[in-house]
Amino acid sequence: MDETFADLIESEDVLLFANAAISATGQREFRDGRHAQRLSLDFLHRYIHGNYPDLYAATLALDINDHNAALIIRTVLREQGGDGELIAWRLARMSPPRAYRLFRDLRGDGTNNRRTRAIIRDWLAARPDLAFDAVKYRTALKAAMRHAHFRPPGELGDFLFAPARRTRFETPILEKWRRAHYETQALYDLPYTVAEGFAARRGIAREVFLDRIAHRMTRLERLRLAGRAARDGVDTAADLAAMPLVRLASYVLALPVSTRIERRAELTGALRASAARTAGPRRGTWGRLTAVLDDSFSSYGSPVKRRRPLAVALACHYLLEALAGEYRARWLSGRADPILARPAGPTPLGLRIIDALDDHPDRLVIVSDGWDNAPPGLAAEVLRVWRRRLDPAGEVAITHLNPVYDAERFEVRRLSPAVPTVGIRDAEDLPALVELAAFALGRTGSAELRAYLADRAAAVRR
């Protein structure tokens, strides 16, 4: 059946929202303040939920970020709609702090219907170690249990709601928490963030504490503290290759240039290993591939998202290198060494796209915030001429990935109507986003998009 104009508008609206939900986090960006970002994102959520409530909930099956997933779940549960199985699946993918924050917001909204209580209880029941949560997220866990009308039996319930009732706990981590109040050695068997509070109250020297708590740190905690610990003379080296790709790229870019040069082999090896793990069975299957990567001044991001756009570009560089059979990177600055990337200079996207097309690739991927200014508008003209005159059959697949949400436009900024643009936050989502880009040219309607979302949701249940 032919799509109507209304169907095409629906598809465009939902794709616009999906791009925002992938890239926007309501934080300050290079060109937009926090208030503008939050106002714009709030409008989009209200608009899509009001006009397409079923598709609004179905976007949980896409690779949207946790901030927007939490907003969708909060809205859907408040309205007592949506797919409970899909909500539970998306909740399971959230970090525990984010999930507990969502439960706190639901409590603040007064959302306490039967479905909400059941979803919270099921999430808590699925936690691998609720006693660990009781120690690390004690206040948040208590609030979630009260909201769900759930109190665990036995000593876990006593620990949370009546700790004075017991003089000893059989569960090791609960007993260690109790002993840490009066025994210094016990605090080193607690999670790092919990032990840190005990150490501060006891006045334990920072270098002593870091040295003795290192075995309890998660990989991310070790990575976050690596610089500070090194200054204190403590070795807390993390397994860098096991880190998520964008987080690892952010770590590399935060290092001084001299340190990056000194550790070039280690950092490059870690980035390539992380990229190879992310590529998985797709490794080497994308043929000849050229990437245009934005390292202009605007890739600095903002003080709260420092170097985030550049980190996404660097992570994409190594992932695309792993996916390609034959690969070439075109950084806007002309830089040849990605390890030394830094945000500086104008954004000559048009010139670099011309260079990239001269490589005769099978696929061209552009990672940029889309602000083409050297000269302005050249990228759009190059892509228009290429698509209409030089490659009307679309033999070269071109995709623009944009890590920055434009609050004024209510979308990620596009380079050209002839080329699909999708938002990106984590490099791990890149293969799925390139697939989603096929819907972003405005030539397909709601039937195809609904089928795609249904397939993604069905995959969740398998």
C-alpha positions as CSV (number, residue, x, y, z in Angstrom):
1,M,0.0,0.0,0.0
2,D,1.3,3.5,-0.9
3,E,2.4,5.7,1.9
4,T,0.5,8.9,2.4
5,F,2.1,12.3,3.1
6,A,1.0,12.0,6.7
7,D,2.9,8.7,6.9
8,L,6.1,10.3,5.6
9,I,5.7,13.1,8.1
10,E,5.3,10.5,10.9
11,S,8.5,8.7,9.8
12,E,10.4,12.0,9.7
13,D,9.2,13.0,13.1
14,V,10.1,9.7,14.7
15,L,13.6,9.7,13.1
16,L,14.2,13.2,14.2
17,F,13.4,12.2,17.7
18,A,15.5,9.0,17.5
19,N,18.5,11.2,16.4
20,A,18.0,13.5,19.4
21,A,17.5,10.6,21.8
22,I,20.8,9.0,20.6
23,S,22.9,12.1,20.8
24,A,21.4,14.6,23.3
25,T,21.9,14.4,27.1
26,G,20.4,17.8,28.2
27,Q,23.9,19.1,28.9
28,R,25.7,22.1,27.7
29,E,27.2,21.8,24.2
30,F,29.7,24.0,22.3
31,R,27.0,26.3,20.8
32,D,24.0,25.6,23.1
33,G,23.7,26.1,26.9
34,R,22.2,23.5,29.3
35,H,18.8,25.3,29.5
36,A,18.4,25.4,25.7
37,Q,19.3,21.8,25.4
38,R,16.9,20.7,28.1
39,L,14.0,22.9,26.8
40,S,14.5,21.6,23.3
41,L,14.7,18.0,24.3
42,D,11.7,18.3,26.6
43,F,9.6,19.7,23.8
44,L,10.6,16.8,21.5
45,H,9.6,14.2,24.1
46,R,6.2,15.9,24.7
47,Y,5.6,16.2,21.0
48,I,6.4,12.6,20.0
49,H,4.7,11.1,23.0
50,G,1.6,13.2,22.4
51,N,1.3,12.4,18.6
52,Y,2.8,8.9,18.3
53,P,2.7,7.3,21.8
54,D,3.2,3.7,20.5
55,L,6.3,4.7,18.4
56,Y,7.6,6.8,21.3
57,A,7.7,3.8,23.5
58,A,9.1,1.6,20.7
59,T,12.2,3.8,20.4
60,L,13.5,2.1,23.5
61,A,14.5,-0.7,21.2
62,L,17.0,1.6,19.4
63,D,20.5,2.5,20.6
64,I,19.3,5.6,22.5
65,N,21.3,6.9,25.4
66,D,20.4,6.3,29.0
67,H,19.3,9.9,29.7
68,N,16.5,9.7,27.1
69,A,15.7,6.1,27.8
70,A,15.0,7.1,31.4
71,L,12.8,10.0,30.3
72,I,10.8,7.6,28.0
73,I,10.3,5.0,30.7
74,R,9.3,7.7,33.2
75,T,6.7,9.1,30.8
76,V,5.3,5.8,29.7
77,L,4.9,4.4,33.2
78,R,3.3,7.7,34.3
79,E,0.7,7.1,31.5
80,Q,0.4,3.4,32.3
81,G,1.2,2.4,28.7
82,G,4.0,0.8,26.8
83,D,5.5,-2.7,26.5
84,G,6.5,-3.9,30.0
85,E,9.0,-6.4,28.6
86,L,10.7,-3.8,26.5
87,I,10.9,-1.4,29.5
88,A,12.4,-4.2,31.6
89,W,15.0,-5.0,28.9
90,R,16.1,-1.4,28.6
91,L,16.2,-1.0,32.4
92,A,18.5,-4.0,32.6
93,R,21.0,-2.2,30.2
94,M,21.2,0.9,32.4
95,S,23.9,1.4,35.0
96,P,22.6,0.9,38.5
97,P,23.0,4.6,39.5
98,R,20.9,5.6,36.5
99,A,18.2,3.1,37.3
100,Y,18.0,4.1,40.9
101,R,17.8,7.8,39.9
102,L,14.9,6.9,37.6
103,F,13.1,5.1,40.5
104,R,13.6,8.2,42.6
105,D,12.1,10.4,39.8
106,L,9.1,8.0,39.6
107,R,8.6,8.4,43.3
108,G,8.8,12.2,43.0
109,D,6.2,12.1,40.2
110,G,3.8,10.0,42.4
111,T,3.9,7.2,39.7
112,N,3.1,4.2,41.8
113,N,0.7,2.1,39.6
114,R,0.8,-1.7,39.6
115,R,3.0,-1.9,36.5
116,T,5.6,0.4,38.0
117,R,5.8,-1.5,41.2
118,A,6.1,-4.8,39.3
119,I,8.9,-3.5,37.1
120,I,10.9,-2.1,40.0
121,R,10.5,-5.4,41.9
122,D,11.5,-7.5,38.9
123,W,14.6,-5.3,38.3
124,L,15.6,-5.6,42.0
125,A,15.0,-9.4,41.9
126,A,17.3,-9.7,38.8
127,R,20.2,-7.8,40.4
128,P,23.2,-10.2,40.7
129,D,24.1,-9.2,44.3
130,L,21.5,-7.2,46.1
131,A,23.6,-7.2,49.3
132,F,26.3,-5.4,47.3
133,D,23.7,-2.8,46.2
134,A,22.5,-2.5,49.8
135,V,26.0,-1.4,50.8
136,K,26.9,0.7,47.7
137,Y,23.5,2.3,47.0
138,R,21.9,2.0,50.4
139,T,19.7,5.1,50.4
140,A,18.6,4.6,46.8
141,L,17.8,0.9,47.3
142,K,15.7,1.7,50.4
143,A,13.7,4.3,48.6
144,A,13.1,2.0,45.6
145,M,11.9,-0.8,47.9
146,R,9.6,1.5,49.8
147,H,8.1,2.8,46.5
148,A,7.6,-0.8,45.2
149,H,6.0,-1.9,48.5
150,F,8.8,-4.5,48.8
151,R,10.8,-5.5,51.8
152,P,13.3,-8.3,51.5
153,P,13.1,-11.0,54.2
154,G,15.9,-11.9,56.6
155,E,19.0,-9.9,57.4
156,L,19.0,-7.9,54.2
157,G,15.7,-6.3,55.2
158,D,17.1,-5.7,58.7
159,F,20.3,-4.2,57.3
160,L,18.3,-1.7,55.3
161,F,15.4,-0.9,57.6
162,A,16.5,-1.9,61.1
163,P,20.3,-2.3,61.3
164,A,20.4,-2.0,65.1
165,R,18.4,-5.2,65.3
166,R,21.4,-7.3,64.6
167,T,24.8,-7.4,66.2
168,R,26.2,-9.5,63.4
169,F,25.4,-10.3,59.8
170,E,26.0,-13.6,58.1
171,T,26.4,-12.1,54.6
172,P,30.1,-11.1,54.3
173,I,29.7,-7.7,52.7
174,L,27.1,-6.6,55.2
175,E,29.3,-7.8,58.1
176,K,32.3,-5.9,56.7
177,W,30.2,-2.7,56.4
178,R,29.2,-3.1,60.1
179,R,32.8,-3.7,61.2
180,A,34.1,-0.8,59.1
181,H,32.5,1.6,61.6
182,Y,35.1,0.6,64.2
183,E,37.8,-1.5,62.4
184,T,40.0,0.2,59.8
185,Q,41.0,-3.0,58.1
186,A,37.4,-3.9,57.3
187,L,36.9,-0.8,55.1
188,Y,39.4,-2.2,52.5
189,D,37.0,-5.0,51.7
190,L,34.2,-2.6,50.8
191,P,33.4,-1.1,47.4
192,Y,35.8,1.8,46.6
193,T,33.1,4.5,46.8
194,V,31.8,3.3,50.2
195,A,35.3,2.8,51.6
196,E,36.3,6.3,50.5
197,G,33.8,7.8,52.9
198,F,35.1,5.7,55.8
199,A,38.7,6.6,54.9
200,A,37.9,10.4,54.8
201,R,36.2,10.2,58.2
202,R,39.2,8.4,59.7
203,G,41.7,10.8,58.2
204,I,43.6,8.1,56.3
205,A,46.3,9.5,53.9
206,R,45.1,9.4,50.3
207,E,48.2,7.5,48.9
208,V,47.8,4.9,51.7
209,F,44.1,4.5,50.9
210,L,44.6,4.2,47.2
211,D,47.3,1.7,47.5
212,R,45.3,-0.6,49.8
213,I,41.9,-0.2,48.1
214,A,43.2,-0.7,44.5
215,H,42.1,-4.4,44.5
216,R,38.5,-3.4,45.1
217,M,38.3,-0.8,42.3
218,T,36.4,-1.4,39.1
219,R,38.1,-0.9,35.8
220,L,36.3,2.5,35.3
221,E,37.3,3.6,38.8
222,R,40.9,2.7,38.1
223,L,40.9,4.5,34.8
224,R,39.3,7.6,36.4
225,L,41.8,7.7,39.1
226,A,44.9,6.7,37.1
227,G,46.2,10.3,36.8
228,R,45.7,11.3,40.4
229,A,47.1,8.0,41.7
230,A,50.2,8.3,39.5
231,R,50.9,11.7,41.0
232,D,50.7,10.0,44.5
233,G,53.1,7.4,43.3
234,V,50.5,4.6,43.3
235,D,50.2,2.1,40.5
236,T,46.5,1.6,39.6
237,A,47.0,0.8,35.9
238,A,43.7,-0.3,34.3
239,D,43.1,-2.9,31.6
240,L,42.7,-0.2,29.0
241,A,41.7,-2.6,26.2
242,A,38.7,-3.7,28.2
243,M,37.2,-0.2,28.4
244,P,34.3,1.0,26.2
245,L,35.7,2.6,23.1
246,V,34.6,6.2,23.6
247,R,35.5,6.2,27.3
248,L,39.0,5.0,26.4
249,A,39.3,7.6,23.7
250,S,38.3,10.3,26.2
251,Y,41.0,9.0,28.6
252,V,43.6,9.2,25.8
253,L,42.7,12.7,24.8
254,A,42.8,13.9,28.4
255,L,46.5,12.9,28.6
256,P,49.2,15.5,28.0
257,V,50.7,15.3,24.5
258,S,54.1,14.2,25.9
259,T,52.4,11.3,27.7
260,R,50.6,10.2,24.6
261,I,53.9,10.2,22.7
262,E,55.6,8.3,25.4
263,R,52.8,5.7,25.6
264,R,51.9,5.7,21.9
265,A,52.3,1.9,21.4
266,E,50.3,1.1,24.6
267,L,47.5,3.5,23.8
268,T,47.2,2.6,20.2
269,G,47.2,-1.1,21.0
270,A,44.5,-0.6,23.6
271,L,42.3,1.4,21.2
272,R,42.7,-1.2,18.4
273,A,42.0,-4.1,20.7
274,S,38.8,-2.4,22.0
275,A,37.8,-1.6,18.4
276,A,38.4,-5.2,17.3
277,R,36.2,-6.5,20.2
278,T,33.5,-4.1,19.3
279,A,33.6,-5.0,15.5
280,G,33.3,-8.7,16.3
281,P,32.3,-10.8,13.3
282,R,31.9,-7.7,11.2
283,R,35.6,-7.1,11.2
284,G,37.1,-6.5,7.8
285,T,33.7,-6.8,6.0
286,W,33.0,-3.2,5.0
287,G,35.3,-3.1,1.9
288,R,37.1,0.1,0.9
289,L,36.2,2.7,3.4
290,T,37.2,6.3,3.9
291,A,36.3,8.4,7.0
292,V,36.2,12.2,7.3
293,L,36.8,13.0,11.0
294,D,36.2,16.3,12.6
295,D,39.0,17.6,14.9
296,S,38.1,21.3,14.5
297,F,37.9,23.6,17.5
298,S,34.2,22.9,18.0
299,S,35.1,19.3,18.7
300,Y,36.2,20.5,22.2
301,G,32.5,20.3,23.2
302,S,31.9,22.1,26.5
303,P,33.3,22.2,30.0
304,V,30.8,19.5,31.1
305,K,31.4,17.4,27.9
306,R,35.0,18.1,27.5
307,R,36.4,16.8,24.2
308,R,33.4,14.5,23.8
309,P,32.8,15.1,20.1
310,L,36.5,14.5,19.4
311,A,36.5,11.4,21.5
312,V,33.6,10.0,19.4
313,A,35.5,10.8,16.2
314,L,38.7,9.1,17.6
315,A,36.7,6.0,18.7
316,C,35.0,5.9,15.3
317,H,38.3,6.1,13.6
318,Y,39.6,2.9,15.2
319,L,36.3,1.1,14.9
320,L,36.0,1.9,11.2
321,E,39.6,0.8,10.7
322,A,38.6,-2.5,12.2
323,L,35.4,-2.8,10.1
324,A,37.1,-1.9,6.8
325,G,38.9,-4.2,4.4
326,E,40.9,-1.2,3.2
327,Y,40.8,2.1,5.3
328,R,41.8,5.7,5.0
329,A,41.2,8.5,7.5
330,R,40.8,12.1,6.5
331,W,41.1,14.4,9.6
332,L,39.9,18.0,9.0
333,S,43.3,19.3,10.3
334,G,45.2,17.0,8.0
335,R,46.8,15.3,11.0
336,A,48.1,11.8,10.2
337,D,48.6,10.6,13.8
338,P,45.2,10.2,15.6
339,I,46.8,9.6,19.0
340,L,47.8,13.3,18.9
341,A,44.4,14.6,18.0
342,R,43.3,17.9,19.5
343,P,40.4,20.3,18.9
344,A,41.8,23.2,16.9
345,G,41.2,25.2,13.7
346,P,38.2,25.7,11.3
347,T,35.9,23.1,9.8
348,P,36.8,22.5,6.1
349,L,34.4,19.6,5.6
350,G,33.8,20.3,1.9
351,L,37.5,20.1,1.1
352,R,38.0,16.9,3.1
353,I,35.0,15.3,1.5
354,I,36.4,16.0,-2.0
355,D,39.7,14.4,-0.9
356,A,37.8,11.4,0.5
357,L,35.8,10.8,-2.7
358,D,39.0,10.9,-4.6
359,D,40.0,7.7,-2.8
360,H,37.2,5.9,-4.7
361,P,35.8,4.2,-1.6
362,D,32.8,1.8,-1.4
363,R,31.7,3.6,1.7
364,L,32.3,7.1,3.1
365,V,31.5,7.9,6.8
366,I,31.6,11.5,8.0
367,V,31.8,12.1,11.8
368,S,31.2,15.8,12.5
369,D,28.9,18.3,14.2
370,G,28.0,19.5,10.7
371,W,29.1,23.1,11.1
372,D,30.9,23.5,7.7
373,N,32.6,26.9,7.7
374,A,35.8,26.8,5.6
375,P,34.2,27.9,3.3
376,P,30.6,27.8,4.5
377,G,28.2,25.5,2.6
378,L,30.9,23.8,0.5
379,A,30.2,20.3,2.0
380,A,26.5,20.5,1.1
381,E,27.3,21.6,-2.5
382,V,29.9,18.9,-3.0
383,L,27.4,16.2,-1.7
384,R,24.6,17.6,-3.9
385,V,26.7,17.5,-7.1
386,W,28.1,14.1,-6.2
387,R,24.7,12.5,-5.7
388,R,22.9,14.2,-8.5
389,R,25.5,14.3,-11.3
390,L,28.4,12.0,-10.5
391,D,26.9,9.1,-8.5
392,P,23.1,9.2,-9.0
393,A,22.9,5.4,-8.5
394,G,24.4,5.7,-5.0
395,E,27.3,3.3,-5.6
396,V,29.3,5.0,-2.8
397,A,27.3,4.7,0.4
398,I,27.7,8.0,2.4
399,T,26.6,8.4,6.0
400,H,27.0,11.4,8.3
401,L,27.2,10.6,12.0
402,N,26.7,13.6,14.2
403,P,27.6,13.5,18.0
404,V,26.1,16.9,18.8
405,Y,22.4,17.8,19.2
406,D,21.4,21.2,17.8
407,A,18.8,22.6,20.3
408,E,17.6,25.3,17.9
409,R,16.8,22.9,15.1
410,F,15.5,20.1,17.3
411,E,17.8,17.7,15.6
412,V,21.4,16.8,14.8
413,R,22.6,19.2,12.1
414,R,22.5,17.8,8.6
415,L,25.1,18.3,5.9
416,S,22.9,17.8,2.9
417,P,19.4,16.4,2.1
418,A,21.1,14.0,-0.3
419,V,23.0,12.3,2.5
420,P,21.5,10.6,5.6
421,T,22.5,12.0,9.0
422,V,22.0,10.2,12.3
423,G,23.1,11.0,15.8
424,I,25.8,9.1,17.6
425,R,27.0,9.0,21.2
426,D,28.9,5.7,21.6
427,A,31.0,4.2,18.8
428,E,29.7,0.8,19.7
429,D,26.4,1.8,18.2
430,L,28.0,2.8,14.8
431,P,27.1,-0.4,12.8
432,A,23.4,-0.2,13.9
433,L,23.3,3.6,13.2
434,V,24.6,3.1,9.7
435,E,21.7,0.7,9.2
436,L,19.2,3.2,10.7
437,A,20.6,5.8,8.3
438,A,18.8,4.1,5.5
439,F,15.5,5.5,6.9
440,A,16.8,9.1,7.3
441,L,16.5,10.3,3.7
442,G,12.8,11.0,3.9
443,R,12.0,8.5,1.2
444,T,10.5,5.8,3.4
445,G,7.3,6.1,5.4
446,S,6.0,4.8,8.7
447,A,5.3,1.2,7.5
448,E,9.0,0.5,7.0
449,L,10.0,2.3,10.1
450,R,7.4,0.5,12.2
451,A,8.5,-2.8,10.8
452,Y,12.1,-2.0,11.7
453,L,11.2,-1.0,15.3
454,A,9.1,-4.2,15.6
455,D,12.1,-6.3,14.5
456,R,14.3,-4.6,17.0
457,A,11.8,-5.1,19.8
458,A,11.3,-8.8,18.8
459,A,15.1,-9.2,19.0
460,V,14.9,-8.0,22.5
461,R,12.6,-10.8,23.5
462,R,14.7,-13.6,21.9
